[in-house]
Amino acid sequence: MPTLLRVLPVLVTVAAVAVRQWRGGPLRPRRVLLAPLLLLVLGLFTRAGLGGPAALLALAPADAVLLAVAAAGAAAVGAGQGRTLRLEDRAGVLWARMPAAGLCWWPVLAGLRAATAHAGAAAGAHAAASGATAVLFLGANRLGQAAVLLPRARATGLPSATGLPPGAAARPGRPAGHRPQPLLRGPNPRGEQRYGAPHRDRDRHRDRREERRRERSATRPDRRRGGAR
């Protein structure tokens, strides 16, 4: 696969992630955790990355060492990004937003990737120097961010936006996960909530059964006194 076809989707992904972080949005822990795992799988076991188990076993020692060092460095940069992200309370929902100064982590990540490619070319580590490691590099970076960001989010005690639709947040003045109460329909002497015609009919039948039961219980003492006489 040509190097441009390998690197271009990664560059587009990086640009999209950087813009999303700068704009901010509701934090979804499942997405924060699953996205780097997916990138790692793509980078290790598909043609978009290293190519699979056979290619991994065929790696030269220099390639393996450089890839391990580069992945650790990318994870360290991701940890710095996770520490820099600001966690905010927006109408009871946890938001994450990267300040403008935090965007400087991306040039650091790009410089680390360029240094890895240069070192790989100098050491004859062709796999580490190729664009096949770009997806793996990005996955390690996102995993490092998740390792720092998720414990920080849990420590705030604020609810995440997991239960909300994608791109939606709670309305101002309402807590996360707020559900409007259904309207009452018809007289309801016991103060219970009724949700529609089937439930209303069921409540009516139940009321009739209770009235009959009360009538029978009221006539039982008279029968007993009549029998005692």
C-alpha positions as CSV (number, residue, x, y, z in Angstrom):
1,M,0.0,0.0,0.0
2,P,1.5,3.4,-0.9
3,T,2.7,5.5,2.0
4,L,0.4,8.4,1.1
5,L,-2.7,6.1,1.4
6,R,-1.5,5.0,4.8
7,V,-0.7,8.4,6.2
8,L,-3.5,10.5,4.8
9,P,-6.3,8.9,6.8
10,V,-4.2,9.3,9.9
11,L,-3.7,13.0,9.2
12,V,-7.4,13.5,8.7
13,T,-8.1,11.7,11.9
14,V,-5.6,13.8,13.8
15,A,-7.0,17.0,12.5
16,A,-10.6,15.9,13.4
17,V,-9.6,14.9,16.9
18,A,-7.7,18.2,17.4
19,V,-10.6,20.3,16.3
20,R,-13.1,18.3,18.4
21,Q,-10.8,18.6,21.5
22,W,-10.5,22.4,21.0
23,R,-14.2,22.9,20.6
24,G,-15.0,20.6,23.5
25,G,-18.0,18.3,24.0
26,P,-19.6,15.8,26.4
27,L,-17.2,13.2,27.6
28,R,-18.2,9.7,26.6
29,P,-15.9,7.2,28.4
30,R,-16.8,4.3,26.1
31,R,-15.7,6.1,23.1
32,V,-12.5,7.3,24.8
33,L,-11.6,3.7,25.6
34,L,-12.7,1.9,22.5
35,A,-11.2,4.3,19.9
36,P,-7.5,3.6,20.9
37,L,-8.2,-0.1,21.1
38,L,-9.6,-0.1,17.6
39,L,-6.7,1.9,16.3
40,L,-4.2,-0.5,17.9
41,V,-6.0,-3.5,16.2
42,L,-5.9,-1.7,12.9
43,G,-2.3,-0.8,13.3
44,L,-1.2,-4.4,14.2
45,F,-3.4,-6.8,12.3
46,T,-4.5,-5.1,9.1
47,R,-2.9,-3.9,5.8
48,A,-3.4,-0.4,7.0
49,G,-0.8,-1.1,9.6
50,L,1.9,-3.6,10.0
51,G,0.0,-6.4,8.3
52,G,-0.8,-9.1,10.9
53,P,0.8,-11.7,13.1
54,A,3.1,-13.0,10.3
55,A,4.5,-9.5,9.7
56,L,5.0,-9.0,13.5
57,L,7.0,-12.2,13.8
58,A,9.1,-11.2,10.9
59,L,10.1,-7.8,12.4
60,A,13.8,-7.2,12.8
61,P,15.1,-6.5,16.4
62,A,15.8,-2.9,15.5
63,D,12.2,-2.5,14.2
64,A,10.8,-4.0,17.4
65,V,12.9,-1.8,19.7
66,L,12.1,1.4,17.8
67,L,8.4,0.6,17.6
68,A,8.3,-0.1,21.4
69,V,10.1,3.2,22.2
70,A,7.9,5.2,19.7
71,A,4.7,3.7,21.2
72,A,5.9,4.5,24.7
73,G,6.7,8.1,23.7
74,A,3.3,8.5,21.9
75,A,1.6,7.2,25.0
76,A,3.5,9.6,27.2
77,V,2.4,12.5,24.9
78,G,-1.2,11.2,25.2
79,A,-0.9,11.2,29.0
80,G,0.1,14.8,28.8
81,Q,-2.9,15.6,26.6
82,G,-5.1,13.8,29.1
83,R,-3.7,15.9,31.9
84,T,-4.1,19.1,29.9
85,L,-7.8,18.6,29.0
86,R,-10.1,20.7,31.1
87,L,-13.1,18.9,32.7
88,E,-16.1,21.1,33.1
89,D,-19.6,20.8,34.4
90,R,-22.1,21.8,31.8
91,A,-25.7,21.6,33.1
92,G,-24.8,18.5,35.1
93,V,-22.9,16.8,32.3
94,L,-19.2,16.3,32.2
95,W,-17.5,18.1,29.4
96,A,-13.9,17.9,28.2
97,R,-12.2,20.7,26.3
98,M,-8.6,21.2,25.3
99,P,-7.3,24.8,25.9
100,A,-5.4,26.5,23.0
101,A,-2.1,25.9,24.7
102,G,-2.8,22.2,24.9
103,L,-2.8,21.9,21.1
104,C,1.0,22.2,21.3
105,W,1.0,18.5,22.2
106,W,0.2,17.6,18.5
107,P,3.4,19.2,17.1
108,V,5.3,17.3,19.8
109,L,3.7,14.0,18.7
110,A,4.5,14.8,15.0
111,G,8.1,15.5,15.9
112,L,8.4,12.2,17.8
113,R,7.0,10.4,14.8
114,A,9.5,12.1,12.5
115,A,12.4,11.3,14.8
116,T,11.3,7.6,14.8
117,A,11.2,7.5,11.0
118,H,14.6,9.2,10.8
119,A,16.1,6.8,13.4
120,G,14.6,3.8,11.6
121,A,16.0,4.9,8.2
122,A,19.4,5.3,9.8
123,A,19.3,2.0,11.6
124,G,17.9,0.0,8.6
125,A,14.6,-0.5,10.5
126,H,12.4,-0.2,7.4
127,A,9.1,-1.1,9.2
128,A,9.6,1.6,11.9
129,A,10.5,4.1,9.3
130,S,7.5,3.4,7.0
131,G,4.1,4.9,7.2
132,A,2.6,1.6,8.2
133,T,3.2,2.5,11.9
134,A,1.2,5.7,11.8
135,V,-2.1,4.0,12.9
136,L,-0.3,2.1,15.6
137,F,1.4,5.3,16.7
138,L,-1.9,7.2,17.0
139,G,-3.5,4.3,18.9
140,A,-0.8,4.3,21.5
141,N,-1.2,8.1,21.8
142,R,-5.0,7.8,22.4
143,L,-4.5,4.9,24.8
144,G,-2.1,7.1,26.9
145,Q,-4.7,9.9,27.0
146,A,-7.5,7.5,28.1
147,A,-5.3,6.1,30.9
148,V,-5.1,9.6,32.4
149,L,-8.4,11.1,31.4
150,L,-10.8,8.4,32.6
151,P,-9.6,8.3,36.2
152,R,-9.8,12.1,36.3
153,A,-13.3,12.0,34.9
154,R,-14.3,9.4,37.5
155,A,-12.9,11.5,40.3
156,T,-15.1,14.5,39.5
157,G,-18.2,12.5,40.4
158,L,-20.1,14.1,37.5
159,P,-22.3,11.9,35.1
160,S,-21.0,11.4,31.6
161,A,-23.0,11.8,28.5
162,T,-23.2,8.0,27.9
163,G,-27.0,8.0,28.2
164,L,-27.5,11.0,25.8
165,P,-27.8,10.8,22.1
166,P,-24.6,11.5,20.1
167,G,-23.8,15.2,20.1
168,A,-26.6,16.0,22.6
169,A,-26.3,17.4,26.1
170,A,-28.6,18.0,28.9
171,R,-30.9,21.1,28.8
172,P,-29.9,24.0,31.0
173,G,-31.4,23.6,34.4
174,R,-32.0,19.9,34.1
175,P,-29.7,17.2,35.3
176,A,-28.2,14.6,33.0
177,G,-30.5,11.7,32.2
178,H,-33.6,13.8,33.1
179,R,-36.8,12.3,31.8
180,P,-40.0,14.3,31.8
181,Q,-42.8,12.8,33.9
182,P,-45.8,11.6,32.0
183,L,-49.0,13.5,32.1
184,L,-51.9,12.2,34.3
185,R,-55.0,11.2,32.3
186,G,-58.3,11.1,34.1
187,P,-59.1,11.1,37.8
188,N,-56.6,9.3,39.9
189,P,-57.6,9.2,43.6
190,R,-54.5,7.3,44.6
191,G,-52.0,9.7,43.0
192,E,-50.5,7.0,40.7
193,Q,-49.2,7.8,37.2
194,R,-51.1,6.5,34.3
195,Y,-49.5,6.1,30.9
196,G,-52.3,5.5,28.3
197,A,-55.6,3.8,27.5
198,P,-54.5,0.2,28.2
199,H,-53.1,1.2,31.6
200,R,-56.2,3.3,32.3
201,D,-58.5,0.4,31.6
202,R,-56.4,-1.9,33.8
203,D,-56.6,0.7,36.6
204,R,-60.4,0.9,36.2
205,H,-60.8,-2.9,36.5
206,R,-58.6,-2.9,39.5
207,D,-60.7,-0.1,41.1
208,R,-63.8,-2.2,40.5
209,R,-62.3,-5.3,42.1
210,E,-61.3,-3.3,45.1
211,E,-64.8,-1.8,45.5
212,R,-66.3,-5.3,45.3
213,R,-63.9,-6.5,47.9
214,R,-64.7,-3.7,50.3
215,E,-68.4,-4.4,49.8
216,R,-68.0,-8.0,50.6
217,S,-65.9,-7.2,53.7
218,A,-68.5,-4.8,54.9
219,T,-71.3,-7.4,54.7
220,R,-69.4,-10.2,56.4
221,P,-69.8,-8.8,60.0
222,D,-73.6,-8.6,59.4
223,R,-73.8,-12.2,58.3
224,R,-71.8,-13.3,61.3
225,R,-74.1,-11.4,63.8
226,G,-77.1,-12.9,62.0
227,G,-75.7,-16.4,62.3
228,A,-74.9,-15.9,66.0
229,R,-78.5,-15.0,66.8
